[in-house]
Amino acid sequence: MAFETITIEAVIEVPIEKVWETWTKPEHIIHWNNASDDWFTPKAENDLRPGGKFSSRMEARDGSFGFNFEGVYDEVTDHKLISYVLGDDRKVKIEFEIKGEQTLVKETFDAETENPVEMQKAGWQAILNNFKKYTEGL
């Protein structure tokens, strides 16, 4: 099945080492992995290596809904690239590019078929923006 591809990006105003750590360590993921204040991530696990698995539990603060966001890594190149496949076979690629003391984070992912593409793009961008805010605030 062919999926439509969506790309989002953000420039993080910190060096790559800090960006990489906050992107990949569960103790940081739980603080930024939500699209709005109505959501939170109570638990995250990450085995960052090809063939390794990751899982984040995302829940609505009012208790009305929750789901696991999980997949398996295809490729991991420290400070440069992470790619993985989600449980529904959609592919995700995250590229990290050093820009002096800044880091460009670019995510490309296959859209799912249940929600409008613009909604998905806005949701993933909101999470990336939350990552930027959290990482720059450390």
Helices and strands as residue ranges (DSSP letters): E 5-12, H 16-24, H 26-32, E 39-46, E 53-60, E 66-77, E 81-86, E 91-99, E 102-110, H 117-136
